[in-house]
Amino acid sequence: MADPASYRPQTGEIPTNPGVYRFRDAQGRVIYVGKAKNLRSRLNSYFANPAGLLPKTHAMVHAASSVEWTVVGSELESLQLEFTWIKEFTPRFNVVFRDDKTYPYLALTMAEKFPRVQVMRGDRRKGTRYFGPYTAGAIRETMDTLLRVFPVRSCSAGVFRRAEASGRPCLLGYIDKCSAPCVGRISPEDHRALADDFAAFMGGEAKRFISRLEKEMAAAVAELDYERAARIRDDISALRKVFERNAVVLAEDTDADIFALHEDDLEAAVQVFHVRGGRVRGQRGWVVEKVEDSTTPDLVEHLLQQVYGEDDGKHGRLPREVLVPVMPSNSTDLAVWLGGLRGARVDIRVPQRGDKAALLGTVRDNAEHALKLHKTRRAGDITVRSQALQELQEALDLPVALLRIECFDISHVQGTNVVASMVVVEDGLPKKSDYRKFSVTGAAAVDDTAAMHDVLTRRFRHYLEDQQDRQAARDAPAGSFEAAAVPGRGDGTGAVLDTTMPAPRAKFAYPPNLVVVDGGKPQVNAAARALADLGIVDVYVVGLAKRLEEVWLPDSDFPVILPRSSQGLYLLQRIRDEAHRFAITFHRQKRGKAMTLSVLDGVPGLGAAKRKALLEHFGSAKSVKAASVEDLIQVRGVGPALAESIVSHLAADQEAAAPAVNMTTGEIIES
């Protein structure tokens, strides 16, 4: 890795104008492209104290060996040049939105003499109109249905030439799903008009064609031409089938693309709904690894650049409205740039209420599900799991394979109801049967480090006790233990007496190779101290600090920085998030139970069983407080004396909780 100081430019050499800069590695490859309002200020930030840089920035500046810049006249020009360079060099430290699948489009080649309708994927071609994207099954069905009403040519150039030479059309020509321009059944002008109608229908003018056909059917019926009327009826049915496939979600004059994203510290999933004529015409999705330090507005800006910039505005993909979850960075210049691509104004905005905001919520739900599905598939891949464990072992320089990993997290609210969780991963997969919960009380509940020390001590004390029992069993003479019945063997009764070893403890069978704690240096040192106090030296400890995703080792002044695309870092993050979820679930349960039972604490003669019976009978503590003596004695185990005691206790608590009031002024007296 290069030292950033070796290629840092002099501050006076860097202009203060807007511009675009490129970092290159030792081989001259561009690894990062960025833009800035003030080049000097932005570039100097990359060469600050390395300890203060975020992990992704730290990795980028140490991978680079030179930096260069280009001054431009305005921020709009910097936006355009940045996109051009990202498209040209595909730098590995820039966010690149890669489509999670290839979506087919219904395309109409209007540049040809006889326009052809076909399904297209990949790069767009000049002179071709595109509709979609669609799913693979839907697009074939749509195309097959529409060719009945608009029999536009759909054959390849080779098939067209062979039919033209032989004077016989292909099968579609015989079944009336092609107007057969190859053999002169229709003139080039009429065929182009047919293609224009096809494009108009797909562009949102379906009602016009359906109304026209309905008038033609009525005229055919009036002329007693029932055969022709039946054909037109079938055409109308086909058009309605296509027209109604997409539900109307917005006003019919609405053309908009609606973007939403769901992200975590490592990845982001993006979904977009394409709304044309008030109907959802298509949907696309991306999953991107966040390899640069980007805020959500930055991600939205890069997303719009890449989605619309690839098209160069030549194929009508840009709608009048672009709805986003948050306003992108530099939104004013971005809107101007997109307007230039479209040739008309483009509004970028965040919907606040109404149908558009509701649809944005639906798109956001799709993005959330897409990220969950991506992570599930990634976690379930045995090759990826193996790679993650190997990367983690190498990055931490551990001498043993990470067959079992345990992660611990502390959860509380201002030091109350302190709990901890332990989650277990074996061979990269969670083992939920070994998850454990801990309640932390007394001096250990003072702070997170004391709680972490206490929990690790308790967990590994169980392990040591189990080891001692096993060792004692091995050292003791045979037959010295009490007989225990072992089912399934021996004397015909289904059990046999085993006198060789006591039953092992079921809670903590064996230790992990690695302990992960949620936190930074203090939590890691507390966990390492707990293991050292117990004399355990073969279990390794690391901490994952959430803010910067740094991996801390015991007694280390600097963290280990794993690449943002590292499978090992992803595994650590997934384990940490699971431990946090498990801990906070237990904390909420404990806090809710404490709040429910607290109103009945301290009632003389009211134990846990009777408190439970009261809550089951009345349904809530609030109902218990409102109950009279007559109501209370209906509960099993509650007599008149206890009922009087409960009512008196709750009344005293309510009186003590009520604020004191000045009877003259009516003001509440501060205590």
C-alpha positions as CSV (number, residue, x, y, z in Angstrom):
1,M,0.0,0.0,0.0
2,A,1.2,3.5,-0.9
3,D,1.8,6.2,1.7
4,P,-0.6,9.1,0.9
5,A,2.1,11.6,1.9
6,S,4.2,10.3,-1.0
7,Y,1.9,11.7,-3.7
8,R,0.1,14.5,-1.8
9,P,0.1,17.7,-3.9
10,Q,1.1,21.0,-2.4
11,T,-1.9,22.9,-1.1
12,G,-1.0,26.0,-3.1
13,E,-1.0,23.9,-6.3
14,I,-4.7,22.9,-6.0
15,P,-7.2,25.4,-7.3
16,T,-10.2,26.5,-5.4
17,N,-12.5,26.2,-8.4
18,P,-15.2,23.6,-9.0
19,G,-13.8,20.5,-10.7
20,V,-13.5,16.7,-11.0
21,Y,-10.6,14.6,-9.6
22,R,-9.3,11.1,-10.2
23,F,-7.2,8.9,-8.0
24,R,-5.0,6.4,-9.8
25,D,-3.2,3.2,-8.5
26,A,0.4,2.2,-9.2
27,Q,-0.6,0.7,-12.5
28,G,-2.3,3.9,-13.6
29,R,-5.8,2.6,-13.3
30,V,-8.4,5.1,-12.2
31,I,-9.8,3.8,-8.8
32,Y,-12.0,6.7,-7.8
33,V,-13.6,9.7,-9.4
34,G,-15.2,12.5,-7.5
35,K,-16.4,16.1,-7.9
36,A,-16.1,19.1,-5.7
37,K,-17.3,22.7,-5.4
38,N,-13.8,23.6,-4.1
39,L,-11.1,21.2,-5.2
40,R,-8.5,22.4,-2.7
41,S,-10.8,21.8,0.3
42,R,-12.0,18.4,-0.9
43,L,-8.6,17.0,-1.8
44,N,-6.9,18.2,1.4
45,S,-9.5,16.2,3.3
46,Y,-8.2,13.0,1.8
47,F,-4.7,13.6,3.2
48,A,-5.7,14.3,6.8
49,N,-4.6,12.2,9.7
50,P,-5.2,8.6,8.6
51,A,-6.6,7.7,12.0
52,G,-9.4,10.2,11.4
53,L,-10.4,8.8,8.0
54,L,-13.3,6.5,7.5
55,P,-12.4,2.9,6.7
56,K,-13.4,3.2,3.0
57,T,-11.6,6.5,2.5
58,H,-8.5,5.1,4.3
59,A,-8.4,2.0,2.0
60,M,-8.8,4.2,-1.2
61,V,-6.1,6.7,-0.4
62,H,-3.7,3.9,0.5
63,A,-4.5,2.0,-2.7
64,A,-3.8,5.1,-4.8
65,S,-0.4,6.4,-5.9
66,S,-1.4,9.6,-7.6
67,V,-4.2,12.2,-7.9
68,E,-5.1,14.5,-10.7
69,W,-7.9,17.0,-11.3
70,T,-9.7,19.0,-14.0
71,V,-11.1,22.5,-13.4
72,V,-14.6,23.1,-14.9
73,G,-16.7,26.2,-15.2
74,S,-19.7,25.2,-13.0
75,E,-21.1,22.6,-10.8
76,L,-23.3,21.4,-13.6
77,E,-20.2,20.8,-15.8
78,S,-18.6,18.9,-12.9
79,L,-21.7,16.7,-12.6
80,Q,-21.5,15.8,-16.4
81,L,-17.8,15.2,-16.4
82,E,-17.9,13.0,-13.2
83,F,-20.6,10.8,-14.8
84,T,-18.6,10.6,-18.1
85,W,-15.4,9.4,-16.3
86,I,-17.3,7.0,-14.0
87,K,-18.8,5.5,-17.1
88,E,-15.5,5.3,-18.9
89,F,-13.2,4.0,-16.1
90,T,-15.7,2.1,-13.8
91,P,-13.6,2.9,-10.7
92,R,-13.7,0.2,-8.1
93,F,-14.2,2.7,-5.2
94,N,-17.2,4.4,-6.7
95,V,-20.7,3.1,-6.2
96,V,-21.9,1.3,-9.3
97,F,-25.5,0.2,-9.5
98,R,-25.5,-3.2,-11.2
99,D,-28.9,-4.5,-12.1
100,D,-29.8,-7.6,-10.1
101,K,-31.2,-9.1,-13.3
102,T,-31.6,-8.4,-17.0
103,Y,-35.0,-7.0,-17.8
104,P,-36.5,-7.5,-21.3
105,Y,-38.1,-4.6,-23.1
106,L,-40.7,-4.6,-25.9
107,A,-38.9,-2.8,-28.7
108,L,-40.2,-1.4,-32.0
109,T,-37.5,-0.7,-34.7
110,M,-38.9,2.5,-36.2
111,A,-35.7,3.2,-38.1
112,E,-36.2,0.2,-40.5
113,K,-38.3,0.4,-43.7
114,F,-40.7,-2.2,-42.2
115,P,-40.6,-1.7,-38.4
116,R,-40.2,-4.9,-36.4
117,V,-41.6,-5.6,-32.9
118,Q,-39.4,-7.8,-30.8
119,V,-38.1,-8.5,-27.3
120,M,-34.8,-6.8,-26.5
121,R,-32.3,-6.9,-23.7
122,G,-29.0,-5.1,-23.1
123,D,-27.8,-1.9,-24.8
124,R,-30.3,0.3,-26.5
125,R,-30.2,1.1,-30.2
126,K,-30.8,4.4,-31.9
127,G,-34.1,4.7,-33.8
128,T,-35.8,2.0,-31.7
129,R,-38.7,2.7,-29.3
130,Y,-38.7,0.7,-26.0
131,F,-41.6,-0.2,-23.7
132,G,-41.2,-1.8,-20.3
133,P,-39.3,-3.3,-18.6
134,Y,-41.4,-6.4,-18.1
135,T,-40.9,-9.8,-16.7
136,A,-40.0,-12.5,-19.2
137,G,-43.4,-14.3,-19.1
138,A,-45.5,-11.1,-19.2
139,I,-43.7,-9.6,-22.2
140,R,-44.2,-12.7,-24.4
141,E,-47.9,-12.9,-23.5
142,T,-48.3,-9.1,-24.2
143,M,-46.6,-9.3,-27.5
144,D,-48.6,-12.4,-28.6
145,T,-51.9,-10.7,-27.7
146,L,-51.1,-7.4,-29.4
147,L,-50.0,-9.0,-32.7
148,R,-53.6,-10.1,-33.1
149,V,-54.8,-6.5,-33.2
150,F,-51.6,-4.8,-34.6
151,P,-50.1,-7.4,-37.0
152,V,-46.7,-5.7,-37.2
153,R,-43.8,-7.7,-38.6
154,S,-41.9,-9.6,-35.8
155,C,-39.6,-11.8,-37.9
156,S,-35.8,-11.5,-38.1
157,A,-34.1,-10.0,-41.1
158,G,-33.1,-13.5,-42.4
159,V,-36.6,-14.8,-42.3
160,F,-37.9,-11.7,-43.9
161,R,-35.5,-12.0,-46.9
162,R,-36.3,-15.7,-47.4
163,A,-40.0,-15.0,-47.5
164,E,-39.5,-12.1,-49.8
165,A,-37.4,-14.2,-52.2
166,S,-39.8,-17.2,-52.1
167,G,-43.0,-15.1,-52.3
168,R,-44.5,-17.0,-49.4
169,P,-45.0,-15.5,-45.9
170,C,-44.0,-17.3,-42.7
171,L,-46.5,-19.1,-40.4
172,L,-47.5,-15.8,-38.6
173,G,-48.6,-14.4,-42.0
174,Y,-51.0,-17.4,-42.5
175,I,-52.5,-17.1,-39.0
176,D,-53.1,-13.3,-39.3
177,K,-50.5,-12.3,-36.7
178,C,-48.4,-10.6,-39.3
179,S,-49.5,-8.3,-42.1
180,A,-46.9,-10.0,-44.3
181,P,-45.2,-6.9,-45.8
182,C,-42.5,-9.4,-47.1
183,V,-44.9,-10.5,-49.9
184,G,-46.6,-7.1,-50.5
185,R,-49.9,-7.7,-48.7
186,I,-49.5,-4.3,-47.1
187,S,-47.7,-1.2,-48.3
188,P,-44.7,0.3,-46.4
189,E,-46.8,3.3,-45.5
190,D,-49.7,1.3,-44.2
191,H,-47.3,-1.0,-42.2
192,R,-45.6,2.0,-40.6
193,A,-49.0,3.4,-39.7
194,L,-49.8,0.0,-38.1
195,A,-46.5,0.3,-36.1
196,D,-47.4,3.8,-35.1
197,D,-50.7,2.5,-33.7
198,F,-48.8,-0.2,-31.8
199,A,-46.5,2.3,-30.3
200,A,-49.4,4.7,-29.4
201,F,-51.3,1.9,-27.7
202,M,-48.2,0.9,-25.6
203,G,-47.6,4.5,-24.9
204,G,-50.9,4.9,-23.0
205,E,-53.5,5.6,-25.7
206,A,-55.3,2.3,-25.2
207,K,-58.8,3.9,-24.6
208,R,-58.7,5.6,-28.0
209,F,-58.2,2.3,-29.8
210,I,-60.8,0.4,-27.8
211,S,-63.4,3.1,-28.4
212,R,-62.6,3.1,-32.1
213,L,-63.0,-0.7,-32.3
214,E,-66.3,-0.6,-30.3
215,K,-67.7,1.8,-32.9
216,E,-66.5,-0.5,-35.8
217,M,-68.2,-3.5,-34.1
218,A,-71.5,-1.5,-33.7
219,A,-71.3,-0.6,-37.4
220,A,-70.7,-4.2,-38.4
221,V,-73.7,-5.4,-36.3
222,A,-75.8,-2.7,-38.0
223,E,-74.7,-4.0,-41.4
224,L,-75.5,-7.6,-40.2
225,D,-71.9,-8.5,-40.8
226,Y,-71.7,-10.7,-37.6
227,E,-68.6,-12.5,-38.6
228,R,-66.6,-9.3,-38.8
229,A,-68.3,-8.0,-35.6
230,A,-67.1,-11.2,-33.8
231,R,-63.6,-10.7,-34.9
232,I,-63.6,-7.1,-33.7
233,R,-65.1,-8.3,-30.4
234,D,-62.2,-10.7,-29.9
235,D,-59.8,-7.8,-30.7
236,I,-61.4,-5.6,-28.1
237,S,-61.2,-8.4,-25.6
238,A,-57.5,-8.8,-26.4
239,L,-56.7,-5.1,-26.0
240,R,-58.6,-4.9,-22.7
241,K,-56.7,-7.9,-21.4
242,V,-53.4,-6.0,-22.0
243,F,-54.8,-2.7,-20.9
244,E,-56.1,-4.0,-17.6
245,R,-53.1,-6.1,-16.7
246,N,-51.5,-3.0,-15.0
247,A,-53.8,-1.5,-12.4
248,V,-54.3,2.3,-12.4
249,V,-52.5,3.7,-9.5
250,L,-52.2,7.4,-10.3
251,A,-54.0,9.9,-12.5
252,E,-54.0,8.9,-16.2
253,D,-51.8,11.8,-17.2
254,T,-49.0,10.8,-14.7
255,D,-45.6,9.8,-16.2
256,A,-43.1,9.2,-13.4
257,D,-40.3,7.0,-12.1
258,I,-40.6,6.3,-8.4
259,F,-37.3,5.3,-6.7
260,A,-36.9,3.9,-3.2
261,L,-34.0,2.3,-1.4
262,H,-33.2,0.3,1.8
263,E,-29.7,0.2,3.0
264,D,-27.4,-0.9,5.8
265,D,-23.7,-0.2,6.5
266,L,-22.5,-2.4,3.7
267,E,-25.1,-2.6,1.0
268,A,-28.1,-0.9,-0.5
269,A,-31.0,-2.2,-2.5
270,V,-32.9,0.1,-4.9
271,Q,-36.2,-0.5,-6.6
272,V,-37.9,1.7,-9.2
273,F,-41.5,1.6,-10.5
274,H,-42.0,3.0,-14.0
275,V,-45.4,4.6,-14.1
276,R,-46.7,5.6,-17.6
277,G,-50.3,6.9,-18.1
278,G,-51.0,6.4,-14.4
279,R,-50.2,2.6,-14.6
280,V,-47.2,0.7,-13.4
281,R,-45.6,-0.4,-16.6
282,G,-42.4,-2.0,-15.2
283,Q,-40.2,-2.5,-12.3
284,R,-36.4,-2.8,-11.9
285,G,-34.0,-3.4,-9.0
286,W,-30.4,-3.1,-8.1
287,V,-28.2,-4.2,-5.2
288,V,-25.0,-2.2,-4.6
289,E,-22.1,-2.6,-2.3
290,K,-21.3,0.7,-0.6
291,V,-17.6,0.9,-1.3
292,E,-17.3,4.7,-0.9
293,D,-18.4,7.0,1.9
294,S,-21.8,8.0,0.6
295,T,-24.8,9.5,2.3
296,T,-28.3,8.6,1.2
297,P,-28.5,11.9,-0.9
298,D,-25.2,10.9,-2.6
299,L,-26.5,7.5,-3.4
300,V,-29.6,8.9,-4.9
301,E,-27.6,11.3,-7.1
302,H,-25.3,8.5,-8.3
303,L,-28.4,6.3,-9.0
304,L,-30.1,8.9,-11.2
305,Q,-26.8,9.6,-13.0
306,Q,-26.3,6.0,-13.9
307,V,-29.9,5.1,-14.7
308,Y,-30.6,8.0,-17.0
309,G,-27.1,8.8,-18.2
310,E,-26.6,5.4,-19.8
311,D,-29.5,6.2,-22.1
312,D,-28.3,9.7,-23.0
313,G,-32.0,10.7,-23.2
314,K,-32.4,9.4,-26.7
315,H,-35.1,6.8,-26.2
316,G,-37.7,8.5,-24.1
317,R,-36.9,6.8,-20.8
318,L,-37.0,10.1,-18.9
319,P,-40.4,10.9,-17.6
320,R,-41.7,14.3,-16.5
321,E,-41.4,13.4,-12.8
322,V,-38.7,11.6,-10.8
323,L,-39.9,10.8,-7.3
324,V,-37.2,9.9,-4.8
325,P,-37.1,9.1,-1.0
326,V,-34.7,12.0,-0.3
327,M,-33.6,14.9,-2.4
328,P,-30.3,14.0,-4.1
329,S,-27.1,16.0,-3.5
330,N,-26.8,18.9,-5.9
331,S,-30.4,18.4,-6.9
332,T,-30.8,21.7,-8.8
333,D,-27.9,21.0,-11.2
334,L,-29.0,17.3,-11.5
335,A,-32.5,18.4,-12.6
336,V,-31.0,20.8,-15.2
337,W,-28.8,17.9,-16.5
338,L,-31.7,15.5,-16.7
339,G,-33.8,18.2,-18.4
340,G,-31.1,18.5,-21.0
341,L,-31.2,14.8,-21.7
342,R,-35.0,14.7,-22.0
343,G,-35.3,18.0,-23.9
344,A,-37.9,19.2,-21.5
345,R,-38.2,20.0,-17.8
346,V,-37.8,17.1,-15.3
347,D,-39.1,17.6,-11.7
348,I,-37.2,15.8,-9.0
349,R,-39.1,15.8,-5.7
350,V,-40.0,13.8,-2.6
351,P,-43.8,13.0,-2.4
352,Q,-45.1,14.0,1.1
353,R,-48.8,12.8,1.0
354,G,-51.4,11.3,-1.3
355,D,-51.3,8.4,-3.8
356,K,-47.7,9.1,-4.9
357,A,-46.4,8.9,-1.3
358,A,-48.4,5.7,-0.8
359,L,-46.9,4.2,-3.9
360,L,-43.4,5.3,-2.8
361,G,-44.0,3.3,0.4
362,T,-44.8,0.2,-1.7
363,V,-41.6,0.7,-3.7
364,R,-39.7,1.0,-0.4
365,D,-41.2,-2.2,0.9
366,N,-40.0,-3.9,-2.3
367,A,-36.5,-2.6,-1.7
368,E,-36.5,-3.9,1.8
369,H,-37.6,-7.3,0.7
370,A,-35.0,-7.3,-2.1
371,L,-32.2,-6.6,0.4
372,K,-33.4,-9.3,2.8
373,L,-33.6,-11.8,-0.1
374,H,-30.1,-10.9,-1.3
375,K,-28.7,-11.4,2.2
376,T,-30.5,-14.7,2.7
377,R,-29.1,-16.1,-0.6
378,R,-25.7,-14.7,0.2
379,A,-25.7,-16.3,3.7
380,G,-27.0,-19.6,2.4
381,D,-24.2,-20.0,-0.2
382,I,-21.7,-22.6,1.2
383,T,-18.9,-21.2,-1.0
384,V,-19.5,-17.7,0.2
385,R,-19.7,-18.9,3.8
386,S,-16.4,-20.7,3.5
387,Q,-14.8,-17.6,1.9
388,A,-16.1,-15.4,4.7
389,L,-14.6,-17.7,7.4
390,Q,-11.3,-17.9,5.6
391,E,-11.1,-14.2,5.0
392,L,-11.8,-13.5,8.7
393,Q,-9.3,-16.0,9.9
394,E,-6.6,-14.5,7.6
395,A,-7.4,-10.9,8.5
396,L,-7.3,-11.6,12.2
397,D,-4.2,-13.8,11.8
398,L,-5.8,-16.6,13.8
399,P,-4.1,-20.0,13.9
400,V,-7.3,-22.0,14.1
401,A,-10.3,-22.4,11.8
402,L,-13.4,-20.5,12.9
403,L,-15.8,-23.5,13.4
404,R,-17.8,-21.8,16.1
405,I,-18.3,-18.1,16.7
406,E,-20.2,-16.6,19.7
407,C,-21.3,-12.9,19.7
408,F,-22.4,-11.0,22.9
409,D,-24.4,-7.8,23.1
410,I,-25.6,-5.7,26.1
411,S,-29.0,-4.0,26.0
412,H,-30.6,-1.5,28.5
413,V,-32.3,1.8,28.9
414,Q,-30.3,4.2,31.0
415,G,-28.9,1.4,33.1
416,T,-32.2,-0.3,33.9
417,N,-33.3,-3.8,33.1
418,V,-29.8,-4.6,31.9
419,V,-29.6,-7.8,29.8
420,A,-27.2,-9.5,27.5
421,S,-27.5,-12.0,24.6
422,M,-25.3,-14.7,23.2
423,V,-25.8,-15.9,19.6
424,V,-23.9,-18.8,18.0
425,V,-22.7,-19.4,14.5
426,E,-21.3,-22.7,13.4
427,D,-19.8,-23.2,10.0
428,G,-21.1,-19.7,9.1
429,L,-24.8,-20.6,9.9
430,P,-26.7,-19.6,13.1
431,K,-27.3,-22.3,15.7
432,K,-30.4,-21.0,17.5
433,S,-30.6,-23.9,19.9
434,D,-27.4,-22.6,21.5
435,Y,-28.6,-19.0,21.9
436,R,-28.6,-17.8,25.5
437,K,-30.0,-14.8,27.4
438,F,-28.5,-13.2,30.6
439,S,-29.9,-10.8,33.2
440,V,-27.3,-8.5,34.6
441,T,-27.8,-7.1,38.1
442,G,-25.9,-5.5,41.0
443,A,-22.5,-4.0,40.5
444,A,-22.2,-5.5,37.0
445,A,-25.1,-3.3,35.7
446,V,-23.1,-0.1,36.3
447,D,-21.9,0.2,32.7
448,D,-21.4,-1.8,29.5
449,T,-17.9,-2.9,30.2
450,A,-18.7,-4.2,33.6
451,A,-21.8,-6.0,32.2
452,M,-19.7,-7.5,29.4
453,H,-17.1,-8.8,31.9
454,D,-19.8,-10.3,34.1
455,V,-21.6,-12.1,31.2
456,L,-18.3,-13.5,29.7
457,T,-17.3,-14.7,33.2
458,R,-20.6,-16.5,33.7
459,R,-20.7,-18.0,30.3
460,F,-17.1,-19.5,30.5
461,R,-17.4,-20.5,34.2
462,H,-20.1,-22.9,33.1
463,Y,-17.7,-24.2,30.4
464,L,-14.9,-24.7,33.0
465,E,-17.3,-26.5,35.4
466,D,-18.3,-28.8,32.6
467,Q,-14.7,-29.6,31.8
468,Q,-14.0,-30.3,35.5
469,D,-16.9,-32.7,35.7
470,R,-15.7,-34.5,32.5
471,Q,-12.1,-34.7,33.8
472,A,-13.3,-36.1,37.2
473,A,-15.3,-38.7,35.3
474,R,-12.3,-39.8,33.4
475,D,-10.1,-39.9,36.5
476,A,-12.5,-41.7,38.8
477,P,-12.6,-45.5,39.0
478,A,-15.4,-47.3,37.2
479,G,-18.6,-47.7,39.1
480,S,-18.1,-44.8,41.5
481,F,-21.0,-42.8,40.1
482,E,-24.6,-43.3,40.7
483,A,-26.4,-45.4,38.2
484,A,-28.2,-43.6,35.5
485,A,-30.8,-45.1,33.2
486,V,-29.9,-44.7,29.5
487,P,-32.9,-45.4,27.2
488,G,-32.8,-47.7,24.3
489,R,-30.3,-50.3,25.2
490,G,-30.0,-53.5,27.2
491,D,-32.4,-55.6,29.2
492,G,-35.6,-55.6,27.1
493,T,-37.1,-52.9,29.2
494,G,-35.8,-50.2,26.9
495,A,-33.1,-49.0,29.4
496,V,-29.7,-50.0,30.7
497,L,-27.7,-48.8,33.7
498,D,-24.7,-46.7,32.8
499,T,-22.2,-46.3,35.6
500,T,-19.2,-44.9,33.7
501,M,-19.8,-41.1,33.5
502,P,-22.3,-38.5,34.8
503,A,-24.7,-36.8,32.3
504,P,-22.9,-33.8,30.6
505,R,-24.2,-30.3,31.1
506,A,-26.4,-29.3,28.2
507,K,-26.0,-25.5,28.4
508,F,-22.5,-24.8,27.3
509,A,-21.0,-27.9,25.7
510,Y,-17.8,-26.5,24.2
511,P,-16.1,-23.2,23.7
512,P,-16.0,-21.1,20.6
513,N,-12.9,-20.4,18.5
514,L,-13.8,-16.7,18.4
515,V,-15.8,-14.4,20.7
516,V,-17.2,-11.2,19.0
517,V,-18.5,-8.4,21.2
518,D,-20.6,-5.5,20.1
519,G,-18.5,-2.5,20.8
520,G,-15.0,-1.0,20.5
521,K,-11.8,-1.1,22.5
522,P,-13.3,-0.8,26.0
523,Q,-15.7,-3.7,25.5
524,V,-13.0,-5.9,23.8
525,N,-10.6,-5.3,26.7
526,A,-13.3,-6.2,29.3
527,A,-14.1,-9.4,27.5
528,A,-10.4,-10.3,27.2
529,R,-9.9,-9.6,30.9
530,A,-12.8,-11.9,31.8
531,L,-11.2,-14.8,29.9
532,A,-7.8,-14.1,31.3
533,D,-9.2,-14.1,34.9
534,L,-10.6,-17.6,34.2
535,G,-7.3,-18.8,32.7
536,I,-8.7,-19.4,29.3
537,V,-6.1,-18.7,26.6
538,D,-7.4,-20.6,23.5
539,V,-10.4,-18.4,22.8
540,Y,-9.8,-15.3,20.7
541,V,-11.7,-12.0,21.1
542,V,-12.6,-9.2,18.7
543,G,-15.0,-6.3,18.8
544,L,-17.0,-4.7,16.0
545,A,-17.6,-1.0,16.5
546,K,-20.9,-0.2,14.7
547,R,-20.2,3.4,13.7
548,L,-17.3,2.8,11.4
549,E,-17.4,-1.0,11.2
550,E,-13.9,-1.3,12.8
551,V,-12.6,-4.6,14.1
552,W,-10.8,-4.2,17.4
553,L,-8.4,-6.6,19.0
554,P,-7.5,-6.7,22.7
555,D,-4.8,-4.3,23.8
556,S,-4.5,-2.8,20.3
557,D,-4.2,0.9,19.7
558,F,-5.5,0.7,16.1
559,P,-8.4,-1.3,14.6
560,V,-8.2,-3.8,11.8
561,I,-9.9,-2.3,8.7
562,L,-11.6,-5.0,6.5
563,P,-12.5,-4.1,2.9
564,R,-16.1,-3.0,2.6
565,S,-16.7,-5.8,0.0
566,S,-15.2,-8.4,2.4
567,Q,-17.3,-11.5,3.0
568,G,-15.6,-11.7,6.4
569,L,-16.8,-8.2,7.4
570,Y,-20.3,-9.1,6.1
571,L,-20.4,-12.2,8.3
572,L,-19.3,-10.2,11.4
573,Q,-21.9,-7.6,10.8
574,R,-24.6,-10.3,10.4
575,I,-23.7,-11.9,13.6
576,R,-23.5,-8.6,15.5
577,D,-26.9,-7.6,14.2
578,E,-28.4,-10.9,15.2
579,A,-27.0,-10.5,18.7
580,H,-28.4,-7.0,18.9
581,R,-31.9,-8.2,17.8
582,F,-31.8,-11.1,20.3
583,A,-30.7,-8.8,23.2
584,I,-33.2,-6.0,22.6
585,T,-36.1,-8.5,22.2
586,F,-35.2,-10.0,25.7
587,H,-34.8,-6.4,27.1
588,R,-38.3,-5.4,25.9
589,Q,-39.9,-8.5,27.3
590,K,-38.2,-7.9,30.7
591,R,-39.1,-4.2,30.7
592,G,-42.7,-4.9,29.8
593,K,-43.1,-7.5,32.5
594,A,-41.5,-5.2,35.1
595,M,-43.8,-2.4,34.1
596,T,-46.9,-4.7,34.3
597,L,-46.1,-6.1,37.7
598,S,-44.7,-3.0,39.4
599,V,-48.1,-1.6,40.3
600,L,-48.8,-4.7,42.4
601,D,-45.4,-5.0,44.1
602,G,-45.4,-4.4,47.8
603,V,-49.0,-5.5,48.5
604,P,-48.9,-7.5,51.8
605,G,-49.8,-11.1,51.3
606,L,-49.9,-10.8,47.5
607,G,-47.3,-13.3,46.0
608,A,-46.3,-14.0,42.4
609,A,-49.0,-16.6,41.8
610,K,-51.8,-14.3,42.9
611,R,-50.5,-11.4,41.0
612,K,-50.5,-13.6,37.9
613,A,-54.1,-14.7,38.7
614,L,-55.2,-11.1,39.0
615,L,-53.7,-10.1,35.7
616,E,-55.2,-13.1,33.9
617,H,-58.6,-12.4,35.4
618,F,-58.7,-8.6,34.6
619,G,-56.5,-8.6,31.6
620,S,-54.3,-5.7,32.6
621,A,-52.8,-3.8,35.6
622,K,-55.0,-0.8,34.7
623,S,-58.2,-2.9,35.1
624,V,-56.9,-4.2,38.4
625,K,-56.5,-0.7,39.7
626,A,-60.1,0.2,38.7
627,A,-61.5,-2.9,40.4
628,S,-63.6,-2.8,43.6
629,V,-63.3,-5.1,46.6
630,E,-66.3,-7.0,45.3
631,D,-64.6,-7.5,41.9
632,L,-61.3,-8.6,43.4
633,I,-62.8,-11.3,45.6
634,Q,-64.1,-13.0,42.5
635,V,-60.5,-14.0,41.7
636,R,-59.5,-17.4,43.1
637,G,-57.3,-17.1,46.1
638,V,-58.2,-13.5,46.9
639,G,-60.3,-13.1,50.0
640,P,-62.0,-10.0,51.5
641,A,-58.9,-9.0,53.6
642,L,-56.5,-9.3,50.7
643,A,-58.9,-7.4,48.5
644,E,-59.1,-4.6,51.0
645,S,-55.3,-4.5,51.2
646,I,-54.9,-4.3,47.4
647,V,-57.4,-1.5,47.1
648,S,-55.8,0.5,49.9
649,H,-52.3,-0.1,48.5
650,L,-53.3,1.1,44.9
651,A,-55.2,4.1,46.3
652,A,-52.1,5.1,48.4
653,D,-49.9,4.8,45.3
654,Q,-52.2,6.9,43.2
655,E,-52.4,9.6,45.9
656,A,-48.6,9.7,46.3
657,A,-48.2,10.0,42.5
658,A,-50.7,12.9,42.2
659,P,-49.1,16.3,42.0
660,A,-49.6,18.8,44.9
661,V,-51.8,21.8,43.9
662,N,-51.9,25.3,45.5
663,M,-55.6,25.6,46.4
664,T,-55.5,29.4,46.1
665,T,-53.8,29.7,42.6
666,G,-54.6,26.3,41.2
667,E,-50.9,25.9,40.2
668,I,-49.0,22.6,40.6
669,I,-46.4,22.8,43.3
670,E,-43.0,21.6,42.3
671,S,-41.6,18.9,44.5
